[in-house]
């Protein structure tokens, strides 16, 4: 089984900074432009998967509990940032190494296929919906390839033409004369923005962009057992790519509304149950609310304040194994009455006499004496 901690060379309690530092170091060693070993590219992809998982709190928690299989069952993408190739390396190395590109530092081809942007959608669900899963229809806007121009940006029946300013090179050269000689400066063509081509007749539908924004509705299946701020990746539902590049992904971030009754800790749920002193002494059978509805629980005689009663298998399902569930823990709170009717007072007085060997009247006299001395 793949061990992401071992791939990065860090311990299981490593901090985010330690994980990031380890990734930087390993990435320099394993990058295919530097390391010419036959398996360098595969190791580099594994490194990306390990970093992407352990640098995300929700993914890391799921991985620590259930492994890579648990990530898949929770709806997380496990392909890693380089699964579809090395198209995103410029951005990755720009952020990590300040633009030191390992051979990627040259001018990017503006006509090359470019992946579309990822999108985020936040959805709110109830505590019970998070426990048992739910299908939600979500509505969002994303860009799609223009159907009229098929992404070219040019009117139907026309095509792009060679840029007259740079003659198709995508670059312009400017020569500056100085006392030290002539200096030549090459920059991106401002007319075609480096593509070497321009559109003479833009598509009327997309205005020459090649993409149009449309509203999209999809059904999202949220698995049982998700927790607050869990993320789901839906491949290909982000913005459309450029020049035939793949679409980005849609990330659905789940917000679980807190329950007034249940508290969650991992796959276990906790509730409090208030009982009377008589119930605590004698025991009882009461009905309580569980995730599965009303259920009877037996209170053993002599139970103490803070003791717990466990209802096995009535907690939250395990994401990777929905048939298995945590437990429902009932925390006992013994409520002392503050208002008694006459019959209850008599009963408590009798109980006081039995347990202390003193009469209720003696208790009353002693309390008055103590009050005088205070």
N, C-alpha and C positions, 0 to 999 in steps of 0.2 A: 504494500500500500504506500502511495506517495505521502511523504512527510514534508509539509511546507516549511516547517521550522528547520528541518535538516537541510533543505534546499538553500535557504537563506543563511544557514549557519548561526542561528540564534536560539536562545532558550525559550521555553514555552511561556515564561513570564516576561519576555522582552518588551520594552516600551516601544511606542510608535517611533520615537527618534532612533532607537537602536535598529528597528526594522528598516527604516528608511536609509540609515547609514550602511547597513549590510547590503541592501539592494544596490545602492550606488557603487559600492566596491565590487560586487559580483558582476554588475552590468558592464563595467569597464573590462573585466576579465573575459566575459563570455560573449561579448558582442561579435557577431559574425564577421564584421569588417576588421576586427583585431585578432580574434581567435579563429584560426583556419582549420581546427579539428573538424572531422566529418559530423560529429554530433553537437557542434557548438550552437547551431541554430535551434535544435530541439531543446537543449538545456536552457537557452536564452528564453524560449517561450515558457518553459516550466517555471523559470525564475519570475517572469511577469505574472503568471497565475498565482504563484505563492505570495508575491508582494501585493497584488490587487486584493487578495483574500484577507491577509493578515493586517493590512492597513485600514480596513473597513471594520468598525466595531461590531456591526450586526453579523457580517459574514464570518468574522473571526470567532464570535461566540457560537454560531451554528457549527462551524468547522470543528471547534474544540470539543463540542458535545457529540456530534454525529458524523464527523468526517466529511469527505468530499461528496459522498452519496447523499448526506443530509442537505448539503448546499443545493444539489440538483432537485431534491424533493421539495425544498423550500421555495423553488422558483428562481434561485440565483443563477446567473450565467456562470459557467465554470470553464469557459473557453480561454479566458485570459485576454489581456489587451492586445496580444500579437497573434491571436488565433487565425485571423483572416489575412495574415501577412504582416509586413512591416510598414504599412502606410502611415501609422501614427507615431513613428519613431522621432520625427522632427520635433513634435510637441513634447514628447516625453523627455528627450535629451535637452531640449531648450529649458524645461523646468528644473531638471536635475543637475545639468552640467553647464548651465549658462550659455548654451548654444554651441558647446564643443561637440560637433556632430558626428565624429567617427566616420567620416566619408559622406555624411549627409549634409554637410555645410554648404554645398554648392547651390546654385539657383534652382529652385523647384520648378519643374515644367508645369506652366499654367494650363496646358492642354491635357495633362495626365488626369486619369480618373481620380476624383476626390470623394471621400466618404462624407455623407451628410451629417448634420449636427444631431447629437442626442437631445432628447427632450425629457422633461420631468413632469409627472402628474401626481398630485397629492390627493389621496382618497381617505375619507374618514369612515370607520366602521365601529360597531358596538363591541363591547367586551365579549358577548356571546358569539357574535359573528366571527371574531378573531379566533375563538376557541374551536368552532366547528367548521369554519370555512364558509365562503359564500361566493356567488357569481355576481359581479357588478357590471352594469353597462356604463362605460365612461365615454365622454364626449370631449374631444380636444381638436386643436387646429395644427396641421403640419403641412409642409410643402410637398407637392408631388410633381413629377415630370409633366410639363405641359403637353397635352395630347394633340394640340394643333400643330406644334413645331417639333414634337418628339424630343424636346430638350435642347434643340440647337439654338433657339432664340431668334431664328430667322423666319420670315413669312413662308408659308407653305409654297413650295415651288422655287424658292430661292435658297441660297447658301451663303456662308461667310466668304469674304474675299480677302486677299492679301492686304495687310496694312500698308498704306502708301507712305507712311512716315518712316517705318523701320524696314520696309520691304520684306516682311515675314520673319525677321530675325528675333523680334520681341525685345530688342535692345537698341538703344541709341548711344552714339559716341559723341562726346564733346571735347574739343581740344582747347586747352588754355595756354596762352603764351606767357612765359615768365622770364625774368633775367637769367634763370637757371636752365631755361630750355622749355620745350613744349611738354605739357602734361596732358595725358589722355584719360578721360573719365568715362566709364561705361555705366549706364543706368537703365532701368526698365523703361520701355517705351510708354509714355503717358497716354498715347492714343489708343493702343490695344491692350495696355496693362500687361504686356509681356507675352500675350498669346500669339502674336504675329498675324492675327486675323481680326477683321472688324465686320460688323453686321450693317449692311447698307439699308435693308428693309426689315426693321424689327417686327417680330410677331405681335399682332395686335392683342392677342389674349394675355400673354405674359409680359409684354413690354420689352422683349429681348432678354429676359432673365433666364428663360428655359424652364422655369418652375412656377407653379401657382400655389397659393395657399388655399387649402380646402378643409372643411370640417369633417372629422372622422368619428365614427361610433364603433366601438368594439366591446366584446364581452370579455371581462377579465375574471379568471377563476382564482380566487384567493384561497390558498390551501389552509386546512385546519391547523391550528397551533401557531399561527404567525403572532409576532409580538409588535409592540409599538416601534415605529420607525424601521420596520423591515422593508426591504426593497425587492422589487421584482423587475427583471429585465424582459421586455417584449421585443424581440429582434425585428428589425426592419420597419418599425412603426415611427421612427424619428423622421427628420427632414430628408428630402430626396438628395441623392448624391449629385455631383457635378461631373460633366463629361463622361457620363455612363458609370460613375462610381456607385457603390452600394449605399443604400439609405442608412441613416443612423438608427439608434435604438430608442425605445421609450422606456423610461424608468418610472415605475409606479411606486411611490413612497406611501406606506400605510401608517395611518394615525389611528390608534385605538383609543376610543373614549373611555375614561376611567369609570369603573362601576361603583355605585354607592354601597353595594353590598359585598362584592367579592374583591379580594386582593390577590395578586398573582406573584408567585416567585418561581420562575422557570416554568415547569409543567404542573406545579402544585397550586391549588387555590386555597385561600384562607377566609374564614368567616368567624364572627364572634357570636356567641349565644349567651344571652342573659338568663339566669335561672334564679329561683328564690332559695333562701337558706334551707327551706324544707325539702326542695327538690334535690339540693346538694347532699343533704343528710340521708334522705330516704331513697334517692334514685328516681328515675322517671323515664317515660318514653314520650318523645316530642317530635313534631314535624318541623323540618327546616327546609329552606330553599336551597337547591343545588343546581348545577348547570343542566341537569337532566329533569328538573322540576322538583316538586315536593317529595321529600323522602323522610321516613321515620328513623330516628337514631335513639339508641338506648343510653341513658345517663346512669352510670354505675353509682350505687350508694356510696357516700363518703367522698365524692369527687371534690377536689380542692380548686380554689381560684387559680386560673392560669393553666390548669391541666388541659389536655387536648384529647379529642376523639377523632380518629382517622376513618374516613370513608374511602376505602381503596378503589381505585379506578374511576373516581368521579371528578378527576381534575382535567387538565388540558391535554389534548392528544399530542403525541410525539410527531413532529413534522415528518420525519423520515419513515415512521411506522404509525400511521394514523389509528391502527387498531389498538395500540398501546396508549394508555393515558396515565397521567399523574394522579395524585390523591387529593381529596378534599379534607382539609384540616379544620376542625371546629375547635375554637379556643373558648374555654368556659369562663364566663364572668358571673360571679355570684353577687346579685344585687340586694343590698340591705334595705329593707323598707323604712321609709321615713314617716309614713302616716299609717296608723293602725286603727281598726274599729274596736269596739269594746270586747267583742269575743276574742279577737286576735291578741289584745292586751292581756286578757286573762290567761290565755294559753301560753304566751311568752313569760308571764309572771310565774306560772306553774313550772315551766321549763327551767326558769332561773332558780327557783327554789330547789328543784331536783338536782341541778348541776352544782350549785354553790352550798347547799345546806342551809341557806339563809332565807328568811321570808321576804316577800316584796316590801313589807312595811319597814323591815330593818334596813333594806337598801335605801328606802326613801329617807329615813332618819339620818343615816350615815352621810348621805349626799348633802343634807342640810348642814350638818356639823362641819364638814369639809368646806362648805361654802362660807361659814362664819370665819374660820381660821384663815381662809384666803383673803 
